[in-house]
């Protein structure tokens, strides 16, 4: 996907397609982390404490519910 920057006041804006936003579950209120490796611009959803805690809870629940099955698959 090739994109161009758009003038937005004294700044430049990158417009992202709805499909890409849906794929990454990015909504207007989603905080985004902007980093670089020196050559590339990296844009990713910022992992807030609330999201991290929800993930931990989901993992704990999955491990509790499927521990026996996971053990059988590993063994």
N, C-alpha and C positions, 0 to 999 in steps of 0.2 A: 504494500500500500504506500503510495507516494502522496504526501501532503505538503501544502504550502502554508506559510504563516500569513495571517491577515492583520492589517493595521487595526489597532483598537486603542484609540486615544494616542498617548505617547508610547504605548507598548505594542507588542506583537502577541497575537493569539493563535493557538493551534485548535482547530475545530475537529472534534472527534465524532465519528459516525455512531448513530444509535446502536447498530449491531455490535460494535466493539464495546461500547459502554454496557450494554446488556450482558455480553459475554463475561465481562469482568465484574459485573454487579456494581457498577459505579453510578451513583445518583448525584444530583446537584449538591447534596449535603455531605457527600463522602469526602473526607480529608485525603488529599493526595500527597505523596512523598515524591519530591523531585531530586534526583541525584545524577551524577555523571561518573563515568569511568575515565574521563579525560578526552574521549572521542565521541561517545554516545550519550544522549540524554535518556535517562531512565525515569519513567513515570509509573508509579504503582500506588495502589490504595494503601494508605497509612494504616497500620494495624493498631487500633486503639485498644486500650485495656479491656473495654467491654467485649470487643470482638475476640480478643485473645482468651478471655474467661469463658466465652460461649464455646470456643473451640475446645478448650480443656474439658469443659463439662460434657460436650458431645463425645470426645474421645474416652472419657471415663465411663460414660454410659455404654458406649459401644464395646469397650473392653469387658465391662461387667456382664453385658447381655450375651456376648459372643466369645467369652474366654475359652470355653470348652472346644468350640469349633475351631477357633484360631490355633489352639494348642494341637488339635488333631491335624490341621493343615501343615503346621510347622514340623511335626514329628514324623 
